Amino acid sequence: CTVTHVADAKARQRLRSVRKANPNSYIVATGCYAQRDKNRISEINEVDLIVGNTGKDSLVDTILSTWDFSSKELGSQDIVQHLNVGKVRSMLKIQEGCNQVCAYCIVPKVRGRERSIPATKLVEDINFLVGKGFREIVLTGTQLGSYGFDLVNFDLTKLIKVILDHTDVERLRVSSL
């Protein structure tokens, strides 16, 4: 998070404390703060890799290539399975960015303009997660109430119906609107 300078300081402190507690770990800083101020984070010796929001879609592949692994040897979906052993709830981002231009908010700068992920992709992702044992999916995004504004004749209500009709997910939640 990078909403305030306090959030930035907490992120730096957390990165350092993770290294102290896990000296042999590989530490990746990612998200809004990494997108906004990569130079400041690069001053932290404890961080091995910095990936902003624009690089999160290929984060696993970036890490694997940095470790000299091939995604063909251990793919992104395999990693998702190993990272979530024993968990029953998974978050799924359905919308990203914000079109508001509030003077106090950094979100449009670090996450870009609002955009909705197409329902077909979301159904595919949910079916994959359900197949890996997740029983609950939480739909997340920056401005969930405006999901679908950039899609033809589609909104959050229609998305939920499509998900319920085309997946076997036991529980579906919508995070804060």
N, C-alpha and C positions, 0 to 999 in steps of 0.2 A: 504494500500500500504506500501511496505517496501523497495522501490528502493534505497532510500538514508536515512541518519540519519535525514535529514530535514523532510522527509515524516513520519518517526517514531515519531518525536517530534510533528508534526502537528496532528497525530492520537491521541497521548496522550492528547494534548490540547483539541481536539474535544471531546474526551470521558469525560473529566472533565467539559467542558462547557455544554454538554448535561445534565449531572447530576445537574449542578447548575440551569439550566433553567427548568428542570423537576425532582425535588427532589424525587418524588414518582415513577419514571420510573424504569423499569428493563433494565439494560444496558448490552448488549452482544457485546463483541469485537470478530470479526471474520475476516477471510481473511488471506492474506500473512503475515502480521505483527504478527498476533496471532499464525500463524504456526511457524514462525521463532523465536519469542522471547516471549513465553508465560510467562516466569519468570518475565521479565521486566513489562509486562502488569499486572501481578498479584500484583505488588507493588502499583498499582493505586487503591485506596480504592473505587473509584466511579464505578468500573466495577464489575458486578454481576456474569458474566459467560464469559469464554474464549473458543472459538471453532476455531481451525485451519482449514485450507482448507480440510484436510482429514475428518473432521467431519461435513462439511457443508451439505452433502446430508441428514443427519438426524438432522439438526439444529432445525426444528420445533418440532420434537419428543423430542429432548433434552430439549428444553425450556418447553414444556408441562410437561415432567416428573419432571423437577426442580420445576415447579409451582404446582406439584401434580395433574395435569390433566391427563386424559387418552386420547390418540390419537383417541380412539374409540368415545369419547364424542365430540371431536372437531378435525377433521382430518386436515392434511396438506393442502388438496385442499380447505377446507372451509376457512382456514386462508388466502390462496392466494386470494380468492374472497374478503374477508374483507379488506385486506391490499391494494387492488388495485381498490377500488370503484371509479368510475368516470374516470379512466385512459383508454386510448385507445391504448397505446403502451406498449409492454412487451419485455424485453430482454430475449433471450434464448441462453444459452451457448451450443455450438455444439462441441467444442473442448477445451481441457485443456492441460496445460503443455508446455514444450519446450525441444527440443533435442539439441539446440545450447548450446555451453559452452563459452559464452562471459565472459571475465574476469570481466567486470563491472556489470554484471546482476545477480540478486538473484533468478529470476523466476524459473529456473530448480530446485533449492533447495527447494523452498517453494510450488511449484505447481507440481513437479514431471516431469516425461517423458511425451512426447506428446501422446495424445490418443484422438480418435474421438468417439463421441457418435453415436451409430447406427441410421440410418435413420428411422427405424421403431419406435424407442423410441421418436425421434424428432417429427415425424408426430403425434404420440399420444399426446405429450405435446402441440403441436400447436393446434390440434383439441380441447383439453381441454381449452386452453386459449381463442380460438375463441368462444367456447361455453360460456365462462364467460364474453364475450363482448369486448375482445380485437380485434381491427381491423388491427393493425400493429404489426409485429414481427420483431425484430432486432436480427440477428444471430451474436453471439459474440464468441470470443475465443482468445487465446494467439497467435496462428499462423494459422489464418484462411486459408491462401493460401495453407497450406499443409494438410487441412482437408481430411481425407480418406486414407492417406498414409498407415495406419495400417488396413484398410479394404480391402476386396478382390474386385478388379476392381471397385473402387468407388472414387469419388473426389467431390469437392465443386460444380462443374457444375452439376453433376448428382444428388447431394443432392437437389439443388435448383429446378431441374425439378421434382423430387419426391414430394417435398413440394407443388409445384404449382399444380401437378396432383392429390394429395391426401388430400388437405385441402381446406378450403374456405376462407383462410386469404386474406383480401383485399389488404394489402401492405406488402411486404417483403423487408427488408433491410439487407445488409451485412455491418457490422461495418468494421473498417479499416483493410485492408489486410496487 
